[in-house]
Amino acid sequence: MTSSFPDPSIISRVPGGPKRLGHKCSNFECAARGTDTTLKVCARCKAVKYCSRECQTKDWKNHKPACTNNAEHAAQLAQADQSGILAHSLPQGITLTDLDQRLEKWIKFHNSTLMAATIHALALPRDIKRSRTHIVRMQVSYREDNNGAPGKFFRVDGAEAIEMDEAGRLGGAWPESLVQIGKLREESEKRRMGTVAAIGVECYPLAVQIVPFGSLRDLSPLEIVKGWEQVLKRDVQNAKKFTRFGP
């Protein structure tokens, strides 16, 4: 029996979609911050904020792919939940939409830790250009003992730095996600805003979610943490808010 909803391996977000939601206007050319003015969320995808209609219009060309993907993503998750075909693969009492939203909150909580792990995993202090040739692949699983705390929603089961070519051969949403992260990096470097590195978060049965980290420039003063994976697992397990990354 076939189902009309997409396979979970293609239910993914465009990099730079919901991960851009923050305290600054999403128009690259605008410096307005939420501390200075009221930022309004994009009504369609709820993933980015703007200080004005003018900024939203100016940024539409950049935001359109992510906005469309985010809206389709939400619809696909809802359709999958309605069909119930993936219910056996989910934690008890959790829908696919719930899992996706909790992963998003978990990523937001640990964003700085994930960025630090990515910098050390890719050895960017030694060669910043490795952000173009390598990416971090990380597997996480849902924690039943989270007690509703976003920082404890998931545990890190494993993480490794892999070449972009290898990541592209993983199939599913990986190839298209890498194309999008490449465009994001190219745009950032073109605007002289630094380069973009990324980590791919895998949480079955969701597709990979690519988390980009931008505005990266010379990192040579940093000493590379060789045991970065153990540090990452420890800090995430303890739901530790980022202060420093190291033993």
C-alpha positions as CSV (number, residue, x, y, z in Angstrom):
1,M,0.0,0.0,0.0
2,T,1.4,3.4,-0.9
3,S,1.0,6.7,0.9
4,S,0.5,10.2,-0.7
5,F,2.7,12.0,1.9
6,P,6.4,12.4,1.1
7,D,9.0,10.0,2.5
8,P,10.5,11.5,5.8
9,S,13.9,11.6,4.1
10,I,12.7,14.5,2.0
11,I,10.8,16.4,4.7
12,S,13.4,19.0,5.5
13,R,13.9,22.7,5.8
14,V,16.1,24.9,3.7
15,P,19.2,25.9,5.6
16,G,18.9,29.4,6.9
17,G,15.1,29.0,7.4
18,P,13.9,28.8,11.0
19,K,17.5,29.0,12.2
20,R,17.5,32.7,11.2
21,L,14.8,33.6,13.7
22,G,16.4,35.9,16.2
23,H,16.7,39.5,17.6
24,K,17.7,41.2,14.3
25,C,15.9,42.2,11.2
26,S,16.4,39.4,8.6
27,N,17.1,41.9,5.8
28,F,20.9,41.6,5.5
29,E,21.1,45.3,4.6
30,C,19.3,46.4,7.8
31,A,20.9,46.8,11.2
32,A,17.7,47.1,13.2
33,R,17.5,44.9,16.3
34,G,14.6,43.8,18.5
35,T,16.0,45.9,21.4
36,D,15.5,49.0,19.3
37,T,12.2,48.3,17.5
38,T,9.4,45.8,17.2
39,L,10.2,43.0,14.9
40,K,7.3,41.2,13.1
41,V,7.4,37.5,12.1
42,C,6.8,36.4,8.5
43,A,3.1,35.5,8.5
44,R,3.6,32.6,6.1
45,C,6.5,30.6,7.6
46,K,6.9,32.1,11.1
47,A,10.7,31.7,10.7
48,V,12.1,35.2,10.2
49,K,11.5,38.7,11.5
50,Y,11.5,42.1,9.9
51,C,11.4,45.6,11.3
52,S,9.2,46.9,8.4
53,R,7.3,45.9,5.3
54,E,10.0,47.6,3.2
55,C,12.7,45.3,4.6
56,Q,10.5,42.3,4.1
57,T,10.0,43.2,0.5
58,K,13.7,43.8,-0.1
59,D,14.6,40.5,1.4
60,W,11.9,38.5,-0.4
61,K,14.3,37.2,-3.1
62,N,16.6,35.8,-0.5
63,H,13.9,34.5,1.8
64,K,11.5,33.0,-0.8
65,P,13.1,29.6,-1.1
66,A,13.3,29.1,2.7
67,C,9.8,30.5,3.2
68,T,8.3,28.1,0.6
69,N,10.2,25.2,2.0
70,N,9.2,25.9,5.6
71,A,5.5,26.2,4.7
72,E,5.7,22.9,2.7
73,H,7.6,21.3,5.5
74,A,4.9,22.1,8.1
75,A,2.2,20.8,5.7
76,Q,4.1,17.5,5.1
77,L,4.6,16.9,8.8
78,A,0.9,17.5,9.4
79,Q,0.0,15.1,6.6
80,A,2.3,12.4,7.9
81,D,0.8,12.8,11.4
82,Q,-2.7,12.5,10.0
83,S,-1.8,9.3,8.1
84,G,-0.2,7.7,11.2
85,I,2.2,5.8,9.1
86,L,5.2,6.8,11.1
87,A,3.6,6.6,14.6
88,H,5.5,3.3,15.3
89,S,8.8,5.2,14.9
90,L,8.0,8.0,17.3
91,P,8.3,8.3,21.1
92,Q,5.1,7.5,22.9
93,G,2.7,10.4,22.9
94,I,4.8,12.4,20.4
95,T,3.7,13.4,16.9
96,L,6.1,14.0,14.1
97,T,5.3,17.7,14.3
98,D,6.0,17.6,18.1
99,L,9.3,16.0,17.5
100,D,10.3,18.5,14.8
101,Q,9.3,21.5,17.1
102,R,11.2,20.0,20.0
103,L,14.2,19.5,17.9
104,E,14.0,23.1,16.8
105,K,13.8,24.3,20.5
106,W,16.7,22.0,21.4
107,I,18.9,23.4,18.6
108,K,18.1,26.9,19.7
109,F,19.0,26.1,23.3
110,H,22.4,24.5,22.3
111,N,23.1,26.8,19.3
112,S,26.3,28.2,20.7
113,T,27.6,24.8,21.8
114,L,26.8,23.3,18.4
115,M,28.7,26.2,16.7
116,A,31.7,25.7,19.0
117,A,31.7,22.0,18.3
118,T,31.5,22.6,14.6
119,I,34.4,25.1,14.7
120,H,36.6,22.5,16.5
121,A,35.4,19.5,14.6
122,L,36.2,21.1,11.2
123,A,39.5,22.5,12.6
124,L,38.6,25.9,11.3
125,P,41.2,27.7,13.5
126,R,43.8,25.8,11.4
127,D,42.1,26.4,8.0
128,I,38.9,28.5,7.7
129,K,38.4,27.2,4.2
130,R,37.5,23.8,5.5
131,S,34.0,25.2,6.0
132,R,33.6,24.8,2.2
133,T,34.8,21.2,2.1
134,H,33.6,19.6,5.3
135,I,30.5,19.5,7.5
136,V,29.7,17.9,10.8
137,R,27.2,15.0,10.8
138,M,25.5,14.4,14.1
139,Q,23.0,11.8,15.3
140,V,20.6,12.6,18.2
141,S,17.8,10.7,19.9
142,Y,14.8,11.8,22.0
143,R,15.2,11.7,25.8
144,E,12.2,10.4,27.7
145,D,13.6,12.0,30.9
146,N,13.6,15.6,29.6
147,N,10.9,16.8,32.1
148,G,9.8,19.4,29.5
149,A,13.2,21.1,29.5
150,P,14.3,22.1,25.9
151,G,18.0,21.6,26.7
152,K,17.2,17.9,27.6
153,F,14.9,17.0,24.7
154,F,17.6,15.1,22.9
155,R,21.0,13.4,23.5
156,V,23.9,13.3,21.1
157,D,24.6,9.7,20.1
158,G,27.5,10.5,17.8
159,A,29.2,13.2,15.7
160,E,31.9,13.3,13.1
161,A,33.4,15.7,10.6
162,I,32.9,14.4,7.0
163,E,33.7,15.7,3.5
164,M,31.0,17.5,1.6
165,D,31.2,14.9,-1.2
166,E,30.6,12.1,1.3
167,A,27.7,14.0,2.8
168,G,26.2,14.4,-0.6
169,R,26.2,10.7,-1.1
170,L,24.1,10.1,2.0
171,G,21.0,10.7,0.0
172,G,17.6,11.9,1.3
173,A,17.6,15.6,2.0
174,W,21.4,15.9,2.2
175,P,22.2,16.8,-1.4
176,E,19.7,19.6,-1.7
177,S,20.6,20.9,1.8
178,L,24.2,21.1,0.8
179,V,23.3,23.1,-2.3
180,Q,21.4,25.5,-0.2
181,I,24.1,25.9,2.4
182,G,26.6,26.5,-0.4
183,K,24.4,29.4,-1.7
184,L,24.1,30.8,1.8
185,R,27.9,30.7,2.2
186,E,28.5,32.2,-1.2
187,E,26.1,35.1,-0.4
188,S,27.8,35.7,3.0
189,E,31.2,35.8,1.5
190,K,30.1,38.0,-1.4
191,R,28.8,40.5,1.1
192,R,32.1,40.2,3.0
193,M,30.3,39.0,6.1
194,G,32.5,36.0,6.6
195,T,32.1,32.4,5.7
196,V,29.4,29.8,6.8
197,A,30.1,26.4,8.5
198,A,27.3,23.9,9.2
199,I,26.3,20.9,11.2
200,G,23.7,18.3,9.9
201,V,21.4,17.0,12.7
202,E,19.9,13.6,12.1
203,C,17.0,12.5,14.2
204,Y,15.0,9.6,12.8
205,P,12.4,9.6,11.4
206,L,12.9,13.3,10.6
207,A,15.2,14.2,7.7
208,V,18.5,15.9,8.3
209,Q,18.3,19.5,9.5
210,I,21.2,21.7,8.5
211,V,22.2,24.3,11.1
212,P,24.4,27.1,9.6
213,F,26.8,29.2,11.5
214,G,27.7,32.5,9.8
215,S,30.0,35.5,10.0
216,L,33.0,33.2,10.6
217,R,36.3,34.9,9.9
218,D,39.9,34.4,11.2
219,L,39.7,31.8,14.0
220,S,43.5,31.1,14.2
221,P,43.8,32.5,17.8
222,L,41.7,29.6,19.0
223,E,43.4,26.4,20.2
224,I,41.6,23.3,18.7
225,V,39.9,21.1,21.2
226,K,40.8,17.6,20.1
227,G,38.2,15.9,22.3
228,W,35.3,18.0,20.9
229,E,32.9,15.1,20.5
230,Q,33.1,14.1,24.2
231,V,32.8,17.8,25.3
232,L,29.7,18.1,23.0
233,K,28.1,15.0,24.4
234,R,28.8,16.0,28.0
235,D,27.5,19.6,27.7
236,V,24.3,18.5,25.9
237,Q,23.6,15.7,28.4
238,N,23.9,18.2,31.2
239,A,21.8,20.8,29.3
240,K,24.7,23.2,30.0
241,K,24.2,26.7,28.7
242,F,27.3,27.7,26.7
243,T,30.0,29.6,28.6
244,R,33.2,28.0,27.2
245,F,33.9,24.9,25.1
246,G,36.6,22.6,26.5
247,P,37.5,19.9,29.0
